[in-house]
Amino acid sequence: KAGVTQTPRYLIKTRGQQVTLSCSPISGHRSVSWYQQTPGQGLQFLFEYFSETQRNKGNFPGRFSGRQFSNSRSEMNVSTLELGDSALYLCASTGAFGNTEAFFGQGTRLTVV
Amino acid sequence: SQKIEQNSEALNIQEGKTATLTCNYTNYSPAYLQWYRQDPGRGPVFLLLIRENEKEKRKERLKVTFDTTLKQSLFHITASQPADSATYLCALAGADGLTFGKGTHLIIQP
């Protein structure tokens, strides 16, 4: 079956702009989590959605938001971009919350200039 | 606060030897521990999951141990190959989902 798909793969934005990233989970998976990965901080949890509801949120400012649609596809939005938001953004889908392997997408490489 | 520690320095191993990576954690009582492999510019790929009541898990050349008393997991790759070179991440399953360590960069030298 098809894996987790993230679009776009690469993105360059200017400080102050906003950006929306998309994630399509594996068919049948209802849980989608988002992570930010930077060389210094590693993989940091942003938020997790299950059946269109945000179940958990990491320690990120309110500029980072997300949502999930009825088909389990998820989007995350970052407003008022800062240089420090440059990172690889990864989404992962799981079949059941927390207790099974996470399937990651290829990620979206966001560069803020 | 909860903390996961992996050796942040690169680990250089000669081809054919066993590579051993360490994951230590504090202030956690994880029900599961997972190991992932990540290649540059790509998302992590799941390798193994071990439950709190399991001491050891094997898959082909991979072996994971889980000591809840020491709060430590060891990840072994036997008969290592240059293709095993990658960053290896451990992840703990808790109430807030998966929390990842920063990973250990493994280099297998021919």
Backbone of each chain as ProteinMPNN parsed JSONL, in Angstrom:
{"seq_chain_A": "KAGVTQTPRYLIKTRGQQVTLSCSPISGHRSVSWYQQTPGQGLQFLFEYFSETQRNKGNFPGRFSGRQFSNSRSEMNVSTLELGDSALYLCASTGAFGNTEAFFGQGTRLTVV", "coords_chain_A": {"N_chain_A": [[0.845, -1.193, 0.0], [0.323, 2.358, -0.447], [2.711, 4.683, 0.854], [3.296, 7.183, 3.415], [2.592, 10.393, 2.344], [4.064, 13.461, 1.746], [3.687, 16.852, 0.961], [4.721, 20.14, -0.059], [7.946, 18.835, -1.196], [10.135, 20.485, -0.951], [10.616, 23.84, 0.101], [10.848, 27.325, -0.051], [10.684, 30.175, 1.83], [9.956, 33.568, 2.805], [10.893, 35.506, 5.638], [8.279, 36.284, 7.901], [6.241, 35.508, 6.224], [3.609, 33.044, 5.685], [3.097, 29.465, 5.843], [1.847, 26.409, 4.504], [1.779, 23.003, 5.035], [1.349, 19.692, 3.774], [0.035, 16.44, 4.524], [-0.538, 13.142, 3.7], [-1.763, 10.323, 5.138], [-1.021, 6.776, 5.548], [-3.345, 4.627, 4.024], [-6.209, 4.009, 5.921], [-5.001, 4.56, 8.317], [-5.536, 6.519, 11.166], [-4.309, 8.234, 12.846], [-2.207, 10.999, 12.902], [0.905, 12.448, 13.24], [3.023, 15.269, 13.736], [6.341, 16.436, 13.29], [9.199, 18.433, 13.992], [12.399, 18.689, 12.683], [15.654, 19.496, 13.4], [19.199, 20.064, 13.098], [20.346, 20.665, 15.608], [18.412, 20.2, 17.597], [17.183, 17.801, 17.077], [14.493, 15.446, 16.536], [11.506, 16.917, 17.145], [8.414, 16.911, 18.756], [5.449, 18.152, 17.427], [2.502, 18.178, 17.134], [-0.344, 15.958, 17.461], [-2.884, 14.346, 15.695], [-6.034, 12.787, 15.756], [-8.691, 11.261, 14.294], [-9.675, 13.788, 13.394], [-9.309, 15.389, 15.597], [-7.235, 17.259, 17.741], [-4.986, 15.631, 19.729], [-2.698, 15.727, 21.225], [-0.163, 18.103, 22.021], [2.918, 19.586, 21.323], [5.653, 21.528, 22.692], [5.519, 24.172, 21.305], [5.276, 27.469, 19.83], [2.17, 29.359, 19.372], [2.114, 30.007, 16.708], [2.401, 27.807, 15.226], [0.251, 25.549, 13.883], [-2.326, 23.113, 13.278], [-4.415, 20.808, 11.433], [-6.85, 18.242, 10.853], [-8.454, 16.364, 8.377], [-11.576, 14.803, 7.373], [-10.875, 12.601, 5.872], [-8.567, 11.794, 6.974], [-6.28, 13.053, 6.087], [-3.799, 15.522, 6.744], [-2.918, 18.852, 7.628], [-0.369, 21.238, 8.336], [0.268, 24.449, 9.596], [2.331, 27.265, 9.536], [2.632, 30.402, 10.771], [3.755, 33.798, 10.274], [6.593, 33.467, 9.693], [9.831, 32.647, 10.961], [13.429, 32.871, 10.884], [14.464, 30.775, 12.351], [12.647, 28.785, 11.97], [13.355, 27.243, 9.912], [13.74, 24.027, 8.811], [13.443, 20.415, 8.717], [10.341, 19.138, 8.199], [8.405, 16.625, 9.398], [5.907, 14.187, 8.943], [4.048, 11.601, 10.491], [2.262, 8.575, 10.366], [0.158, 6.434, 12.257], [-1.332, 3.295, 13.081], [-2.676, 2.947, 15.453], [-3.006, 4.838, 18.418], [0.091, 5.645, 19.716], [1.126, 3.054, 20.275], [2.127, 1.495, 18.265], [4.282, 1.007, 15.407], [5.555, 3.928, 13.834], [4.936, 5.372, 10.724], [6.788, 7.206, 8.592], [6.724, 10.1, 6.474], [8.538, 11.485, 3.644], [9.194, 13.983, 4.305], [9.13, 17.604, 4.489], [11.25, 20.007, 3.41], [11.827, 22.994, 4.743], [12.923, 26.2, 4.118], [13.661, 29.259, 5.461], [14.163, 32.52, 4.517]], "CA_chain_A": [[0.0, 0.0, 0.0], [1.089, 3.581, -0.565], [3.23, 5.181, 2.107], [2.902, 8.522, 3.821], [2.99, 11.361, 1.332], [4.12, 14.848, 2.19], [3.914, 17.839, -0.09], [5.735, 19.853, -1.066], [9.185, 18.3, -0.652], [11.017, 21.61, -0.64], [9.9, 25.119, 0.146], [11.63, 28.472, 0.408], [9.787, 31.266, 2.174], [10.582, 34.758, 3.38], [10.472, 35.849, 6.992], [7.004, 36.973, 8.004], [5.204, 34.821, 5.452], [3.076, 31.841, 6.305], [3.261, 28.296, 4.995], [0.989, 25.255, 4.803], [2.342, 21.733, 4.599], [0.303, 18.686, 3.706], [0.436, 15.065, 4.804], [-1.551, 12.11, 3.483], [-1.284, 9.134, 5.841], [-1.301, 5.467, 4.955], [-4.772, 4.35, 4.003], [-6.684, 3.292, 7.102], [-4.425, 5.135, 9.534], [-6.306, 7.677, 11.597], [-3.48, 9.099, 13.682], [-1.127, 11.688, 12.203], [1.726, 13.3, 14.112], [3.964, 16.157, 13.05], [7.595, 16.659, 13.988], [10.185, 19.342, 13.414], [13.738, 18.149, 12.89], [16.78, 20.379, 13.141], [20.443, 19.409, 13.531], [20.65, 20.884, 17.014], [17.349, 19.74, 18.508], [16.657, 16.489, 16.732], [13.073, 15.349, 16.208], [10.673, 17.473, 18.218], [6.996, 16.678, 18.525], [4.618, 19.349, 17.265], [1.154, 17.812, 17.554], [-0.887, 14.7, 16.977], [-4.308, 14.374, 15.411], [-6.71, 11.496, 15.619], [-10.098, 11.481, 13.937], [-9.929, 15.225, 13.24], [-9.149, 16.079, 16.879], [-5.865, 17.327, 18.228], [-4.939, 14.909, 20.994], [-1.526, 16.148, 21.979], [0.548, 19.225, 21.429], [4.248, 19.786, 21.872], [5.966, 22.829, 23.25], [5.795, 25.113, 20.224], [4.395, 28.646, 19.931], [0.892, 29.292, 18.694], [2.266, 30.204, 15.256], [2.33, 26.469, 14.63], [-1.085, 24.985, 14.065], [-2.6, 22.02, 12.347], [-5.777, 20.293, 11.395], [-6.998, 16.965, 10.159], [-9.713, 16.282, 7.652], [-12.325, 13.551, 7.6], [-10.185, 11.493, 5.191], [-7.34, 11.642, 7.765], [-5.216, 13.936, 5.616], [-3.542, 16.564, 7.732], [-2.12, 20.007, 7.23], [0.136, 22.091, 9.391], [0.466, 25.822, 9.158], [3.205, 28.1, 10.352], [2.428, 31.806, 10.408], [4.812, 34.747, 10.646], [7.796, 32.647, 9.696], [11.099, 33.158, 11.468], [14.575, 32.142, 10.341], [14.628, 29.562, 13.137], [11.672, 27.764, 11.573], [13.966, 26.425, 8.871], [13.861, 22.678, 9.354], [12.748, 19.336, 8.016], [9.082, 18.851, 8.875], [8.031, 15.24, 9.124], [4.669, 13.685, 9.524], [4.032, 10.16, 10.668], [0.94, 8.033, 10.651], [0.139, 5.163, 12.974], [-2.633, 2.648, 13.033], [-3.331, 3.125, 16.75], [-2.224, 5.839, 19.126], [1.223, 5.454, 20.607], [1.582, 1.708, 20.594], [2.603, 0.771, 17.095], [5.314, 1.716, 14.683], [5.158, 5.126, 13.097], [5.382, 5.403, 9.334], [7.094, 8.594, 8.288], [6.862, 10.569, 5.113], [9.887, 11.925, 3.268], [9.439, 15.281, 4.918], [9.176, 18.855, 3.731], [12.399, 20.833, 3.814], [11.446, 24.405, 4.713], [13.996, 27.164, 4.318], [13.163, 30.62, 5.628], [15.264, 33.448, 4.22]], "C_chain_A": [[0.882, 1.246, 0.0], [1.519, 4.057, 0.811], [2.678, 6.546, 2.437], [3.443, 9.52, 2.805], [2.952, 12.763, 1.897], [4.391, 15.75, 0.996], [3.924, 19.234, 0.503], [6.985, 19.248, -0.423], [10.122, 19.417, -0.208], [10.238, 22.907, -0.753], [10.862, 26.196, 0.626], [10.658, 29.626, 0.624], [10.598, 32.409, 2.786], [10.061, 34.981, 4.791], [9.17, 36.625, 6.979], [5.882, 36.324, 7.212], [4.62, 33.667, 6.246], [3.19, 30.684, 5.32], [2.315, 27.192, 5.455], [1.62, 24.013, 4.199], [1.26, 20.673, 4.681], [0.868, 17.291, 3.938], [-0.746, 14.135, 4.556], [-1.055, 10.824, 4.12], [-1.545, 7.867, 5.044], [-2.799, 5.203, 5.069], [-5.179, 3.517, 5.215], [-6.102, 3.807, 8.403], [-5.18, 6.404, 9.895], [-5.505, 8.651, 12.443], [-2.347, 9.689, 12.843], [-0.404, 12.596, 13.197], [2.686, 14.11, 13.257], [5.175, 16.388, 13.937], [8.412, 17.7, 13.231], [11.56, 18.755, 13.703], [14.777, 19.17, 12.471], [18.037, 19.694, 13.649], [20.693, 19.54, 15.029], [19.664, 20.238, 17.976], [16.825, 18.353, 18.197], [15.186, 16.563, 16.371], [12.25, 15.865, 17.379], [9.208, 17.383, 17.829], [6.24, 18.0, 18.467], [3.201, 19.097, 17.766], [0.732, 16.509, 16.903], [-2.389, 14.841, 16.804], [-4.831, 12.957, 15.251], [-8.178, 11.788, 15.372], [-10.478, 12.952, 14.017], [-9.762, 16.029, 14.529], [-7.675, 16.103, 17.268], [-5.813, 16.673, 19.598], [-3.774, 15.333, 21.853], [-0.836, 17.281, 21.257], [1.893, 19.356, 22.115], [4.448, 21.227, 22.304], [6.428, 23.795, 22.157], [4.844, 26.303, 20.34], [3.133, 28.492, 19.094], [0.954, 29.55, 17.202], [2.179, 28.872, 14.505], [0.946, 25.886, 14.918], [-1.294, 23.872, 13.046], [-4.066, 21.699, 12.318], [-5.771, 18.966, 10.661], [-8.382, 16.91, 9.554], [-10.36, 14.911, 7.843], [-11.683, 12.356, 6.898], [-8.814, 11.22, 5.807], [-6.156, 12.449, 7.243], [-5.043, 15.085, 6.593], [-2.733, 17.69, 7.097], [-1.553, 20.662, 8.48], [0.46, 23.452, 8.793], [1.429, 26.521, 10.112], [3.025, 29.534, 9.868], [3.624, 32.646, 10.868], [6.151, 34.027, 10.784], [9.012, 33.398, 10.216], [12.226, 32.307, 10.887], [14.741, 30.793, 11.044], [13.624, 28.469, 12.815], [12.208, 26.895, 10.445], [14.268, 25.044, 9.439], [13.266, 21.684, 8.372], [11.49, 19.028, 8.824], [8.599, 17.481, 8.424], [6.66, 14.942, 9.688], [4.743, 12.172, 9.555], [2.613, 9.705, 10.928], [1.091, 6.699, 11.377], [-1.269, 4.606, 12.937], [-3.408, 2.832, 14.318], [-2.431, 4.006, 17.585], [-1.127, 5.234, 19.982], [1.81, 4.07, 20.703], [2.051, 0.889, 19.412], [3.639, 1.62, 16.377], [4.731, 2.91, 13.945], [5.752, 5.054, 11.698], [5.564, 6.87, 8.947], [7.057, 8.864, 6.789], [8.291, 11.022, 4.863], [10.224, 13.281, 3.876], [9.337, 16.434, 3.94], [10.329, 19.672, 4.278], [12.003, 22.287, 3.633], [12.668, 25.264, 5.0], [13.377, 28.551, 4.391], [14.332, 31.577, 5.449], [14.846, 34.892, 4.556]], "O_chain_A": [[2.045, 1.192, 0.399], [0.812, 3.872, 1.801], [1.717, 7.01, 1.824], [4.623, 9.483, 2.455], [1.945, 13.2, 2.454], [5.218, 15.444, 0.138], [3.211, 19.495, 1.471], [7.056, 19.165, 0.803], [10.816, 19.293, 0.801], [9.336, 23.052, -1.577], [11.599, 25.998, 1.592], [9.91, 30.005, -0.277], [11.739, 32.242, 3.216], [8.907, 34.672, 5.09], [8.975, 37.515, 6.151], [4.705, 36.559, 7.489], [5.082, 33.355, 7.343], [3.359, 30.891, 4.118], [2.022, 27.061, 6.644], [1.95, 23.975, 3.014], [0.372, 20.733, 5.532], [2.015, 16.998, 3.598], [-1.82, 14.315, 5.13], [-0.035, 10.28, 3.697], [-2.202, 7.889, 4.003], [-3.428, 5.517, 6.08], [-4.591, 2.475, 5.504], [-6.637, 3.53, 9.476], [-5.432, 7.255, 9.042], [-5.96, 9.759, 12.726], [-1.622, 8.963, 12.162], [-1.022, 13.399, 13.896], [3.104, 13.674, 12.184], [5.064, 16.519, 15.156], [8.326, 17.826, 12.009], [11.851, 18.369, 14.835], [14.78, 19.647, 11.337], [17.963, 18.838, 14.531], [21.203, 18.609, 15.651], [20.05, 19.781, 19.052], [16.083, 17.786, 19.0], [14.69, 17.608, 15.951], [12.299, 15.309, 18.476], [8.82, 17.736, 16.715], [6.376, 18.851, 19.346], [2.754, 19.735, 18.719], [1.343, 16.027, 15.95], [-3.077, 15.389, 17.665], [-4.175, 12.073, 14.7], [-8.824, 12.482, 16.156], [-11.481, 13.313, 14.632], [-10.045, 17.227, 14.549], [-6.965, 15.105, 17.143], [-6.505, 17.1, 20.523], [-3.857, 15.301, 23.081], [-0.917, 17.402, 20.034], [1.994, 19.25, 23.338], [3.52, 22.035, 22.279], [7.596, 24.179, 22.107], [3.744, 26.175, 20.878], [3.038, 27.621, 18.229], [-0.033, 29.342, 16.496], [1.916, 28.835, 13.303], [0.542, 25.757, 16.073], [-0.535, 23.724, 12.088], [-4.859, 22.25, 13.081], [-4.826, 18.619, 9.953], [-9.359, 17.359, 10.155], [-9.761, 13.992, 8.402], [-11.922, 11.213, 7.289], [-7.999, 10.501, 5.229], [-5.122, 12.516, 7.908], [-6.007, 15.562, 7.193], [-1.971, 17.482, 6.153], [-2.173, 20.645, 9.544], [0.87, 23.569, 7.638], [1.34, 26.378, 11.332], [3.241, 29.835, 8.694], [4.393, 32.238, 11.738], [6.751, 33.991, 11.859], [9.203, 34.587, 9.961], [12.008, 31.174, 10.457], [15.109, 29.798, 10.42], [13.731, 27.354, 13.324], [11.573, 25.912, 10.066], [14.976, 24.92, 10.439], [12.678, 22.048, 7.353], [11.576, 18.693, 10.006], [8.412, 17.221, 7.235], [6.304, 15.394, 10.777], [5.423, 11.551, 8.739], [1.853, 10.372, 11.63], [2.032, 5.943, 11.134], [-2.251, 5.332, 12.783], [-4.638, 2.872, 14.308], [-1.208, 3.926, 17.469], [-1.387, 4.414, 20.862], [2.933, 3.931, 21.189], [2.342, -0.298, 19.557], [3.844, 2.791, 16.698], [3.584, 2.9, 13.499], [6.922, 4.716, 11.519], [4.621, 7.66, 8.973], [7.317, 7.989, 5.964], [9.144, 10.955, 5.748], [11.388, 13.672, 3.949], [9.444, 16.257, 2.727], [10.373, 19.988, 5.467], [11.86, 22.762, 2.507], [13.358, 25.073, 6.002], [12.653, 28.965, 3.485], [15.353, 31.47, 6.128], [15.634, 35.821, 4.377]]}, "seq_chain_B": "SQKIEQNSEALNIQEGKTATLTCNYTNYSPAYLQWYRQDPGRGPVFLLLIRENEKEKRKERLKVTFDTTLKQSLFHITASQPADSATYLCALAGADGLTFGKGTHLIIQP", "coords_chain_B": {"N_chain_B": [[12.415, 16.397, 34.545], [11.393, 14.672, 31.548], [13.759, 12.73, 29.761], [15.741, 11.665, 27.029], [18.62, 10.015, 26.117], [21.081, 9.678, 23.709], [24.172, 8.63, 22.349], [25.74, 11.348, 21.158], [27.91, 11.656, 19.579], [29.549, 10.58, 16.587], [29.686, 7.146, 15.722], [32.175, 5.03, 14.887], [32.715, 2.086, 13.189], [34.32, -0.907, 12.247], [33.8, -2.689, 9.245], [32.028, -5.724, 9.408], [32.286, -6.062, 12.11], [30.519, -5.936, 15.308], [28.165, -3.471, 15.908], [27.232, -1.402, 18.578], [24.717, 0.466, 19.979], [23.546, 2.927, 22.267], [20.776, 3.76, 24.323], [19.583, 5.8, 26.71], [17.298, 6.652, 29.303], [15.399, 8.921, 31.336], [13.062, 9.573, 33.975], [10.853, 8.365, 32.792], [8.371, 5.954, 32.131], [8.143, 3.897, 30.028], [5.889, 2.12, 27.932], [6.608, 0.935, 25.635], [9.499, 0.679, 23.531], [11.147, 1.925, 20.765], [13.165, 1.515, 17.827], [14.588, 3.367, 15.204], [15.751, 3.927, 11.867], [17.465, 6.458, 10.151], [18.172, 7.969, 7.127], [20.159, 10.481, 5.43], [18.253, 13.394, 4.764], [15.859, 12.061, 4.602], [12.82, 10.529, 5.891], [12.52, 8.937, 9.14], [12.804, 5.359, 9.454], [11.062, 2.621, 10.638], [12.459, 0.083, 12.72], [12.614, -1.843, 14.927], [10.514, -2.876, 17.636], [10.211, -3.029, 21.11], [8.741, -4.336, 23.993], [7.913, -3.438, 27.405], [7.933, -5.671, 28.991], [9.587, -7.381, 27.733], [12.812, -8.689, 27.307], [14.616, -8.909, 25.265], [14.877, -8.573, 21.711], [14.923, -9.768, 18.405], [15.861, -9.339, 14.975], [16.767, -10.487, 12.067], [19.963, -9.322, 11.439], [19.831, -7.625, 13.541], [19.572, -6.713, 16.989], [17.844, -5.953, 19.924], [17.922, -4.861, 23.256], [16.25, -4.351, 26.384], [16.25, -2.802, 29.338], [14.48, -2.13, 31.989], [15.078, -1.538, 34.567], [17.653, -0.446, 34.623], [16.972, 1.541, 32.954], [17.526, 1.602, 30.171], [18.288, 0.93, 26.763], [19.841, -1.232, 24.481], [21.131, -1.375, 21.222], [22.012, -3.537, 18.744], [23.965, -4.228, 15.9], [24.929, -6.879, 14.104], [27.686, -8.314, 12.267], [28.321, -6.01, 10.69], [27.756, -3.758, 7.923], [28.839, -1.508, 5.307], [26.513, -0.383, 4.221], [24.9, -0.158, 6.405], [25.415, 2.222, 7.53], [24.168, 5.084, 8.946], [21.846, 7.262, 10.688], [20.682, 6.39, 13.848], [17.791, 6.209, 15.708], [16.295, 6.202, 18.893], [13.094, 5.727, 20.366], [10.589, 6.521, 22.67], [7.516, 5.307, 23.856], [4.993, 7.027, 25.262], [2.547, 8.723, 27.318], [2.131, 10.912, 25.731], [2.48, 10.081, 23.171], [5.048, 9.261, 20.791], [8.364, 9.937, 21.772], [11.438, 11.103, 20.707], [14.953, 10.292, 20.796], [17.994, 12.135, 20.103], [19.508, 10.763, 18.35], [22.083, 8.565, 17.064], [24.888, 8.776, 15.023], [25.972, 6.407, 12.901], [28.817, 4.993, 11.471], [30.003, 2.762, 9.205], [32.941, 1.419, 8.394], [34.641, 0.335, 5.49]], "CA_chain_B": [[11.774, 16.342, 33.236], [11.717, 13.471, 30.792], [14.95, 12.913, 28.957], [16.263, 10.497, 26.317], [19.993, 10.316, 25.73], [21.833, 8.799, 22.83], [25.507, 9.157, 22.134], [25.633, 12.319, 20.065], [29.083, 11.578, 18.719], [29.485, 9.523, 15.581], [30.275, 5.872, 16.114], [32.875, 4.431, 13.753], [32.878, 0.644, 13.383], [34.871, -1.562, 11.071], [32.908, -3.651, 8.594], [32.098, -7.092, 9.915], [32.184, -6.056, 13.576], [29.204, -5.628, 15.876], [27.959, -2.097, 16.364], [26.319, -1.335, 19.715], [24.275, 1.82, 20.242], [22.918, 3.008, 23.583], [19.693, 4.72, 24.552], [19.265, 5.912, 28.135], [16.188, 7.561, 29.538], [15.085, 9.255, 32.733], [11.708, 10.089, 34.239], [9.92, 7.741, 31.879], [7.981, 4.564, 32.345], [7.587, 3.612, 28.703], [5.303, 0.813, 27.677], [7.32, 0.416, 24.479], [10.65, 1.409, 23.059], [11.318, 1.617, 19.347], [14.372, 1.983, 17.138], [14.386, 3.782, 13.823], [16.922, 4.293, 11.079], [17.215, 7.603, 9.295], [19.202, 8.346, 6.168], [20.134, 11.943, 5.226], [17.197, 13.972, 3.95], [14.694, 11.181, 4.518], [12.147, 10.289, 7.155], [12.94, 7.716, 9.853], [12.173, 4.094, 9.095], [10.934, 1.742, 11.798], [13.251, -1.14, 12.704], [12.218, -2.818, 15.935], [9.768, -2.432, 18.807], [10.347, -3.944, 22.246], [7.816, -3.97, 25.063], [8.552, -3.337, 28.726], [8.066, -6.994, 29.602], [10.501, -8.16, 26.908], [14.207, -8.359, 27.584], [15.414, -8.922, 24.047], [14.149, -8.787, 20.463], [15.856, -9.922, 17.291], [15.351, -9.322, 13.599], [17.904, -10.668, 11.17], [21.223, -8.976, 12.097], [19.556, -6.632, 14.572], [19.125, -7.178, 18.29], [17.566, -4.882, 20.866], [17.637, -5.236, 24.636], [15.489, -3.326, 27.098], [16.391, -3.003, 30.774], [13.682, -1.07, 32.627], [15.706, -1.181, 35.852], [18.725, 0.474, 34.256], [16.399, 2.563, 32.05], [18.466, 1.609, 29.056], [18.14, -0.017, 25.67], [20.999, -1.383, 23.623], [20.793, -1.76, 19.858], [23.181, -4.173, 18.179], [23.978, -4.684, 14.501], [26.029, -7.817, 13.952], [28.231, -8.421, 10.905], [27.948, -4.712, 10.12], [28.111, -3.497, 6.526], [28.806, -0.068, 4.999], [25.123, 0.033, 3.985], [24.252, 0.094, 7.704], [25.749, 3.586, 7.94], [22.959, 5.916, 9.021], [21.572, 7.722, 12.048], [19.737, 5.499, 14.5], [17.022, 6.94, 16.713], [15.4, 5.451, 19.758], [11.87, 6.467, 20.654], [9.818, 5.951, 23.763], [6.069, 5.506, 23.764], [4.412, 7.449, 26.525], [1.191, 9.258, 27.243], [2.076, 11.929, 24.684], [2.935, 9.521, 21.913], [6.466, 8.927, 20.681], [9.389, 10.956, 21.983], [12.658, 10.588, 20.103], [16.266, 10.78, 21.123], [18.58, 12.903, 19.004], [20.098, 9.834, 17.398], [23.524, 8.309, 16.973], [25.323, 8.599, 13.64], [26.817, 5.216, 12.796], [29.597, 4.905, 10.229], [30.661, 1.464, 9.051], [34.063, 1.63, 7.468], [35.041, -0.909, 4.81]], "C_chain_B": [[12.215, 15.079, 32.503], [12.891, 13.727, 29.856], [15.351, 11.595, 28.312], [17.654, 10.867, 25.833], [20.559, 9.231, 24.826], [23.182, 9.454, 22.595], [25.487, 10.084, 20.914], [26.835, 12.282, 19.132], [28.912, 10.439, 17.734], [30.211, 8.287, 16.094], [30.875, 5.227, 14.874], [33.175, 2.965, 14.058], [33.431, 0.061, 12.098], [33.88, -2.594, 10.536], [33.133, -5.051, 9.154], [31.999, -7.181, 11.426], [30.745, -5.793, 14.014], [29.176, -4.184, 16.348], [26.943, -2.112, 17.498], [26.004, 0.123, 20.013], [23.457, 1.821, 21.536], [21.83, 4.068, 23.611], [19.366, 4.692, 26.045], [18.126, 6.9, 28.322], [15.98, 7.783, 31.035], [13.667, 9.8, 32.809], [10.688, 9.601, 33.219], [9.534, 6.391, 32.433], [7.338, 4.089, 31.051], [7.003, 2.215, 28.603], [6.046, 0.116, 26.534], [8.544, 1.263, 24.21], [10.861, 0.972, 21.611], [12.657, 2.15, 18.851], [14.046, 2.249, 15.68], [15.734, 4.061, 13.177], [16.55, 5.496, 10.235], [18.429, 7.884, 8.421], [19.065, 9.84, 5.87], [19.003, 12.386, 4.311], [15.946, 13.127, 3.818], [14.058, 11.007, 5.892], [12.66, 9.026, 7.825], [12.142, 6.502, 9.384], [12.21, 3.178, 10.307], [11.767, 0.486, 11.621], [12.692, -2.192, 13.66], [11.435, -2.135, 17.04], [9.958, -3.476, 19.897], [9.475, -3.433, 23.372], [8.514, -4.037, 26.42], [8.738, -4.683, 29.374], [8.95, -7.926, 28.768], [11.923, -7.721, 27.2], [15.011, -8.173, 26.301], [14.507, -9.178, 22.844], [15.163, -8.864, 19.348], [15.126, -9.855, 15.956], [16.554, -9.343, 12.683], [19.206, -10.305, 11.898], [21.047, -7.971, 13.237], [19.117, -7.294, 15.873], [18.946, -5.975, 19.199], [17.353, -5.48, 22.24], [16.996, -4.045, 25.341], [15.557, -3.64, 28.585], [15.669, -1.859, 31.48], [14.24, -0.673, 33.991], [16.825, -0.176, 35.615], [18.217, 1.654, 33.443], [17.31, 2.732, 30.826], [18.061, 0.568, 28.019], [19.44, -0.043, 24.889], [20.535, -1.925, 22.276], [22.059, -2.285, 19.207], [22.955, -4.487, 16.698], [25.178, -5.609, 14.371], [26.457, -7.876, 12.476], [27.928, -7.135, 10.126], [28.51, -4.526, 8.706], [28.094, -1.993, 6.285], [27.382, 0.454, 4.766], [24.351, 0.269, 5.282], [24.541, 1.505, 8.208], [24.515, 4.466, 7.833], [22.887, 6.493, 10.433], [20.472, 6.839, 12.627], [19.109, 6.224, 15.693], [16.28, 5.961, 17.601], [14.211, 6.343, 20.107], [11.106, 5.747, 21.75], [8.353, 6.289, 23.581], [5.542, 5.839, 25.143], [3.028, 8.002, 26.311], [1.028, 10.264, 26.114], [2.538, 11.399, 23.343], [4.422, 9.224, 21.936], [7.349, 10.136, 20.942], [10.709, 10.352, 21.528], [13.908, 11.134, 20.766], [16.838, 11.508, 19.924], [19.3, 12.017, 17.997], [21.598, 9.708, 17.501], [23.864, 8.058, 15.516], [26.326, 7.447, 13.594], [27.509, 5.205, 11.438], [30.298, 3.562, 10.226], [31.735, 1.626, 7.981], [34.493, 0.318, 6.84], [36.492, -1.27, 5.117]], "O_chain_B": [[13.261, 14.5, 32.796], [13.004, 14.789, 29.244], [15.312, 10.543, 28.949], [17.844, 11.912, 25.211], [20.519, 8.041, 25.14], [23.313, 10.678, 22.638], [25.246, 9.647, 19.789], [26.784, 12.816, 18.024], [28.219, 9.458, 18.008], [31.213, 8.379, 16.803], [30.16, 4.915, 13.921], [33.81, 2.647, 15.064], [33.061, 0.477, 11.0], [33.208, -3.281, 11.305], [34.265, -5.494, 9.346], [31.67, -8.235, 11.972], [29.877, -5.472, 13.202], [30.051, -3.737, 17.09], [25.905, -2.764, 17.391], [26.905, 0.922, 20.269], [22.772, 0.849, 21.856], [21.953, 5.129, 23.0], [18.922, 3.671, 26.571], [18.011, 7.873, 27.577], [16.334, 6.949, 31.868], [13.147, 10.394, 31.864], [9.776, 10.333, 32.833], [10.319, 5.76, 33.139], [6.123, 3.901, 30.989], [7.562, 1.252, 29.129], [6.109, -1.112, 26.467], [8.615, 2.424, 24.615], [10.761, -0.212, 21.286], [13.202, 3.111, 19.393], [13.341, 1.486, 15.019], [16.716, 4.384, 13.845], [15.457, 5.556, 9.67], [19.553, 8.017, 8.906], [17.985, 10.408, 6.036], [18.811, 11.834, 3.228], [15.067, 13.437, 3.014], [14.672, 11.297, 6.918], [13.181, 8.137, 7.152], [10.984, 6.604, 8.98], [13.257, 2.984, 10.924], [11.798, -0.11, 10.544], [12.34, -3.296, 13.245], [11.66, -0.964, 17.345], [9.874, -4.676, 19.634], [9.468, -2.239, 23.671], [9.585, -4.63, 26.548], [9.613, -4.84, 30.226], [9.051, -9.118, 29.06], [12.205, -6.53, 27.325], [15.957, -7.388, 26.252], [13.512, -9.896, 22.938], [16.145, -8.122, 19.336], [13.966, -10.246, 15.823], [17.267, -8.35, 12.54], [19.522, -10.941, 12.904], [22.031, -7.523, 13.825], [18.396, -8.292, 15.871], [19.796, -5.086, 19.24], [16.674, -6.498, 22.376], [17.175, -2.894, 24.946], [14.986, -4.631, 29.041], [16.189, -0.746, 31.559], [13.92, 0.395, 34.512], [16.931, 0.825, 36.324], [18.926, 2.643, 33.258], [17.782, 3.823, 30.505], [17.567, -0.512, 28.345], [20.063, 0.994, 24.663], [19.675, -2.803, 22.196], [23.062, -1.576, 19.122], [21.885, -4.952, 16.305], [26.319, -5.171, 14.514], [25.692, -7.535, 11.574], [27.35, -7.177, 9.04], [29.565, -5.051, 8.35], [27.396, -1.27, 6.996], [27.084, 1.607, 5.081], [23.26, 0.838, 5.255], [23.967, 1.933, 9.209], [23.901, 4.578, 6.773], [23.759, 6.241, 11.264], [19.461, 6.576, 11.976], [19.799, 6.769, 16.555], [15.697, 4.993, 17.112], [14.328, 7.568, 20.136], [10.995, 4.521, 21.751], [7.995, 7.404, 23.203], [5.633, 5.036, 26.072], [2.407, 7.788, 25.269], [-0.073, 10.454, 25.598], [2.943, 12.169, 22.472], [4.989, 8.963, 22.997], [7.116, 11.22, 20.406], [11.058, 9.235, 21.91], [13.938, 12.272, 21.235], [16.241, 11.504, 18.847], [19.661, 12.473, 16.912], [22.291, 10.616, 17.961], [23.227, 7.242, 14.849], [27.402, 7.524, 14.189], [26.875, 5.382, 10.398], [31.085, 3.254, 11.122], [31.449, 1.928, 6.822], [34.689, -0.683, 7.529], [36.993, -2.283, 4.629]]}, "name": "protein", "num_of_chains": 2, "seq": "KAGVTQTPRYLIKTRGQQVTLSCSPISGHRSVSWYQQTPGQGLQFLFEYFSETQRNKGNFPGRFSGRQFSNSRSEMNVSTLELGDSALYLCASTGAFGNTEAFFGQGTRLTVVSQKIEQNSEALNIQEGKTATLTCNYTNYSPAYLQWYRQDPGRGPVFLLLIRENEKEKRKERLKVTFDTTLKQSLFHITASQPADSATYLCALAGADGLTFGKGTHLIIQP"}
